[in-house]
Amino acid sequence: MVAKAKKVAYFAHLEHCLKTYKRAFIVHADFVGSKQMSDIRVALRGKAELVFGKNTMVRRCIRNMCAADPDDPHPEWMAIVDVMKGNLGFMFTNGELDELDAVVKKFVMPAAAKSGVIAPVDCTIPKGPTGLDPAQTSFFQALNIATKINKGTIEIISDTKVLTEGVKVGTSEAALLVKMGVKPFEYGLVVHWVFEGGVFDPSVLAITEDILLGKFMAGVGEVAALSLATNMPTAASFPHLVINAVKDITAVAIEAEYYEFDAAKRVKEFLDDPKAFLAKCGGGGGAAAPAAAAKGGAAPAAAKAAAPEPEEEEEEEAAFDLFD
């Protein structure tokens, strides 16, 4: 009866958390000690709620909740069922996940290597004195580590790799590292999944607003390029069409020596005295220099118009009187 009461209480608590909190970390807790877990709970007080339980209970609770309301089966909850494998728990919150991530990274503790555990990292013992007396030589001999006796202590002759990442720790390796006081591993809560309207890989936490904006602008650029290439105006290509039109009009105006609008006046000013114009614009050339180079022929055309022309130029000028 006591076990059943505890199970009912756990179901009620997990259901309350799923309905109350908007998001959560699904964390892995292998080799995390009770004192370490207690410190994490204290650090999360007022920010988040840590909930652990058997995976079978979690899956059963979520299935019962979804089946209780057929009209709203909550597929985002059902997504949790598929990932509940291993020593997992929830870190529920309505706040920002960045705060929880900071707590997770803060409470990572060094740990000694244990026999039979898969090594999460490589471990190399550096050469030099070990501080162990000669009676401990057998530990090094078991691992084929070359040593010598120097001033009454064991000294390792060269750097030696003792543990390899992904390989199970042996009894001899674990005993030697304990003797030397080396704690090569670090353990803490590890974020395996992010829950917020569904279950996502924790790599989504690295996505910032700048990255999203950059992706969006790159997409807009692709749409604009496609629109221009197919001659199909869109909202993305409209600014480019306006700019290109202004460049064309300015080029025609400079060729015709018609300077009645600002863009043409600024190009004319640049062509008359480039150094003075650049000095006036702070050395950057302003908007007139790019406008003069529009279409790849506006500036040469303007230079041609500014250069001495044969007398038939009067006929060309008469042809453009319609601008007056």
N, C-alpha and C positions, 0 to 999 in steps of 0.2 A: 504493500500500500504506500509505503514511504517513497519507493522508487517511482511508482506511478504518479504520485503527487509532484515529485521533482520534475518528471517529464512534462506534466501538464503546465507547471509553472514556467519551464523553459520554453515550451511552445508559445505560451502567452507573451513571454518577454520578447522572443524573436519576432513574433507577429507585430508587437508594438513597435519595435525598432524599424522593421521594414515599412510600416505605414507612417512612421513619424519622421524618419530621416530621409533626406533626398539622395544622399550619396554615401559611399563607403569604400574603404580599401578591403580587399580580401587578402589577408596576410598569412604567410607561412611561418611557423613558430618552432621548427625543429631546433633542439639544443638550447632553447631560451630558458634560463633558470627562473625559479619562482620569485627570487628577489629582483631580478631584472624585469620580470613581468609586472611586479608590484610597482616598481619605479615608473614604468611606462604608464600604468593606470593613473598614477598620481600626476604625471606630466600632462595627461590628456583630460584631466578633470576640468569640466566647463567647456571643453572643446569637442570631445568625442566620447563614444562609449565602446568599450572593447567587449566583444561577445564571442565565446568559444563554445564548442559542443561537438558531439559526434556527428560525422557526416551523414550517417543514416537518419539521425534525428532531424538534421537541417533539411535534408531532401524530403523527408516525410512531412515536415511542417509546411514547407513551401507548396508541396503538391496538395495538401489539405486546404490551404488558403486559396489556391487557384481553383480547386474543384468546388469550393463553397459558393463561388459567384460565377456561374457559367457565362453570364453576359459580359463579364469583365475578367477574363482569365489571367491577366497580368503576364504577358510573355516576357517582360523584363525580369520578373521573379523566376520564371522557369529557366531562364538563361543561367541562373546561379547553379541550378541542379547539375548541369553538365560539367561544371568546373570544380565541384566539391570533391577533390581527390587529394588525400594526404592530410597533414596536420595543419588545417586551415582554420582561420577565424575571421571575424568581421571587426572593422573599425568604423563605426557609423558616425556621421556628422552632418550638420546642416551648414557648416562653415566652409572655408576654403581648404582644398586638399593639400595645398602647399604647406600649411601649418602642420598637418599630420605627417607629411613627408619629412619635415624637419625633425619631428620627434622620433620618427623611425630611424633616421640616420644618426641621431644623437646617441641613442641607447644601443650601441653596438659594442659588445664587450669581448676582450681577448679570451681565448680558451685554449687549454692544452689539447694536444692530439690524443684521440682515444682509439684504441685498437678496434678494428672492424668498421670504422667510419670511412666514408669516401672523402678523400682529401679535396677541399674546395680550392686550394691553392698549392703551388709548389713550395717547398721548404728546403733551403740550403744552409748547412752549417759552415760558417766561415773558418778559415784556418786560424790557428793560434791557440793559446792556452785555454783549457776548459775549466780549470779549477777543481777537477776531479782527481782523486788520489789514484795511484797505480793499480789498486785493487779493482777498479772499475773497468779495466782494459777489456774484459770479456764482452762488454756491451758494444764496443767499437769493432772488435774482431768479428762479432756476429753479423755486422753490416759491411764487412770488408773496408773499413775506414782506416787508412794508414795513419798511425800515430807514433809518437815518441815520448819518452819521459824527459822532462826538462824541469829542473829545480823542484823535483818531488811531485810534479803534477803532470797529467796527460796533456799533450799538445797535439792538435791535428795538423798534419803536414800541409794539406791543401784543401781548398773549398770542396765540400762534398754535398751532393744533392741527396737528401734523405727521403723526401716525400714528393710525389708527382701528382699534379691536379688530375682528379678523376679516377685515381687508383686507390684501392682500399689500404688503410693504414695497418701495418703489421704490428705484432706485439713487441718486437725488438725496437722498431722505430719509435713507438709510443713510449716505451720504457726509457730509451736513451734521451729523448727530448724532455721527459719529466725530470730525469736526473740532472740535466743541464739547465732546467728552469726556463725552457723555451716554450712559449705559447704561440704557435704559428697561425692558429685559426682565429676568426672573429665571428661571433654569432649575434644575431638580433632578428627582429621581425623583418621579413622580406615581402615586399608588395608583389604579389603574383597577378592580381587582377584589380581593375577599377570598376566599381559599380555605380552607374548613374543613368537610369533609364535603359539599362542594358549592361552587359559585361564587356570590358575592353582591356586590351593590353596596356600595361603601365607606361609604355612608350608615348601614349597620348599626352602624358604630363609634360613632355618636352615641347609640345606644340604651343607657341606663344601667339599673341595677336599680330606681332610683326611677321611671323611666318605665314599666318593665314592671309594677311593683307598682301604679302608678296606673291602668294599663290594666286590670289584673286586678280591682282594687277597683271600677272603673267597670262592668265586666261583671257582677260580683257584685251591684252595686246594681240593674242592669237586670233580672237574674233575680229578685231579691227583689221589685221593683215588679211584675213580671209575675205572680209567684206570689200576691202579695197581691190584685192586681186580679182574678185568676181563682179566688181562694179555693182554691188548690191548694198545700198546705204543702210546703216544700222546706227543705233545710239553710240556704239563703240567707235565707229569710223567717222561719225559726224565732225568731231573736232579736227581730224586730219583733213577732211574735205574742205572745211572752212579755211584752214591754214594754207592748203594747196591753192585754193581759189584766190586768197589774198596774195600769195606769191605770184600767181599768173597775172593778176591785175597790176601788181606793182611792176613786174617785168615789162608788160605792155606800155605802162605809163612812162617808165624810164626811157624805153625805146622811142616813144612818141614825144618825149620832153614835155609831158603833161604832169605838173606837180601840184595839183589842186587838193590832194588829200595827204594826211600825215605820213603814211608809210612811204609814199613817193618822195615827200619832202626830206625825210630823214635819210633815205638812200642818196638823194641828190647832195645833201650836206656831207655825207660820207665821201662821195666821189669827188667833190670839190676840194676837200682838205681832210684826208683820212687821219692824219696825226692829230689835228685839232679835234676831230670828232671823237677819236679814241680817248684823248685826254679829258674831254667833256664827259664821256661815259665811264670814266674811271678805269680806262684801259681794257675794258671788256668788250668793247665794240657795240654794246647795246643790242637792240633788236634790228637795227637797220642793216648791219653787216650781214647777218644771215639772210635777211630779206633780199639784199642785193645779189646774193649768190643763189637765190631760189631758181629751181628748174635747171640749174647747171649752166644757165646762159644769161641770166639777168644782168650780172655784173659785167661780163664781156660786152653785152649789148649796150649797157649804159656807157661803158668806156668808148665804144664805137660812136655813140651819139655825141659824147663830149669831145671827141677828136675832130679836127678840121675835115669837112666833107666837100666833095665837089659841088658845083652850083646846082645840080639837079636835086639837092637836098630840099630846096624851096618847094618843089613839087610834092615831096614826101610830107612836109609840114602842112601844106594845103590839104592833103588828103585826110589829116586828122583834126581839121577845124571843127568837126562835129562834137568834140569834147568840150568846146567853149560854151 
